[in-house]
């Protein structure tokens, strides 16, 4: 196992495609390009118990259980700012989790509280995901399509496991795609 360079308890980790970010107790923020060599960053506020972190729309959001009215955000996981929420919605005894999807950050906490951000103006939203085909006959094909709302949308289909963008399918840049024979 790799060592992080901190003795702080680490509570949450995310990956933005090129950088890992870990957060934890005592205002711990660490970054790594490869998941083995870590750099300690500075949150700016001391003594904050960071609980979870997510990445989306070009920035990170970290939740905490120290202050019940704020989250922390950063464009690069190096420079952080506190963002106050509109009300005391996160209990200091909570361990609020955060996730990002479809243009929104969503925070869940004690008492069934769920808060979500509004999508940024330039955010696209997937309204229909490709439907997984349960079976394709040998040498058969699969027809896939996606429906999205937004402006300036572009498409690229990929071959591989879900989330793997290392193998783009050449020339497949429309909202629908028919696989070659499988």
N, C-alpha and C positions, 0 to 999 in steps of 0.2 A: 504494500500500500504506500501511496505517496503521503508526505506530510505537508500540511498547509502553511506552516509557519506561524500559526496562532494556537493558543491553548483554549480559546473560546469555543463553546459549544456551537456547532454549525447546525442550522435548522432548515434552511431551504437552499435550493440550487436550481438554476435555469441555464439554458444554452440558446444563443441567438443565431446560431449557424456558424459563428466564427469565434465566439468567446463564451466561456463558462463564467457564471457569477454565483458565488456562495455568500449567504448572509447568516448572521447568528447573534449570540449574546454579546454584550459589551460593545455594541456598535460595529461588530465585525462585518467587513465587506472584503471579499477576496475575488480576484479575477485570474483567469487562466485561458490561454489559447488552446492548450492540449489536455487539460484535466489532470496533469501531473505536476507541473511547475506553477506555483501560485504566487501572486503579488498581493500584498496587503494594501488596501485602499483606505481612505479616511471618509467616514460618513459626515462629519462636521458637528454632530451632536454626540456628546459622551453619554455612556450608560444606557443606551437604547437596546432593548431586546428585540432584534429583528427576527421575525418568525418565518417569513416566506418571501419569495421573489418571483416575478414573471417578466417576460419581455414581449413587447408588441408595439406596433406603430412607431418604431424608432426609439423607444425608451424603456427603461426598467422601472418597475414599481415594486417596492418592498413594504410589507406590512410589519407592524410591531405590536408588542403587548405592553409597552411602557406608557404610551400616550394614547388615550382612547379617541382622539379626534384627528389623527393624522396618518398619512402614509408618506413614504419617501420616494422620490422619482429622480431618474438620472438618464441623460442621453447616452452615456458611455460607461457607467458604473464606476467612474472616478469622481465626478462632480455631482453631488447629491443635494437636493433641496427638499424641505419638508412642505407638504401640501396638506392644508387643513381641510377636513371634511366638514359638511354643513352641520353636523350634530354629533353628540357623544354616542356613537353607534357601536364602537368596539370596546368591549370590556377589557380592563387591565388584566384580568385573569384569563382572557381569551387567547387562543392561538389562531389568529385569523389567517386563513389561507388565501392566496391570490392566484388567478389564472387569466389567460388572455385567449380570446377567440372571436372570430367574426367581427373584429373591430372594437371589441370592448374588453376592458379589464373588469373582472368580477371578483369581489371580496366576500368571503363567507366567514361568519363569526358565531359566537355563542348566541343562544336564543333563536336560532334559525334566521338570523339577520343576513341578508344578501344585498350588497350594494354593487351597482355597476356604473361604469363611466359611459358617457355618450360617445359614439364613434366620432372620430375626427372627420372634418368635412370631406377630405380627400379619400376616405376609407371606402373600400368596396366591401360588399357583404355577399357571401354565398347564400343563395336562397334554396338551391337544390344541389346536393352533392351527387357525385357519380354513384350509382347503385351497384353494389357488389353482385357480380354474377355468381350464383351458387355452383354452377357447373358449365364447363365449356367442353364440347366433344373434341377428341383429338383432331387436330388440323382445323378446328373451328375458330371463329373470331368472336370478339366481344365488342359491343357498341357501348361507348361511355359518353356521357354529356354532363355538363355543369351549367347552372344558371346563376348569374351574379348581377347585382345592382351596383352601379357606380359609373364614374366617367373615366374615359381613357383606359378602359380595361384591355389587358393583353392576356393571352393564354399560352401555356406551354405544358405539354404532357410529358411525363417522365416514366421510365421503365425501372421497376425495382420495388422494394418494400415501401409501404406508406411512409411518407415524409422524407424519403431519400431523393434528393435533387441532383445527384451526381451523374445521372445518365438521362439527359433530355432526349426525347424522341425527335429526330431531325424532321423539320418541316411541319410538325403537328402543333399548330398555333391557333386553332379555332376552338370554339366552345364544345365541340364534339369530336370524338376520335374513335375510329374502328381499328382494333388491334390487328396486327398481321396474324396469320394462322398460328395457333398455339400448339 
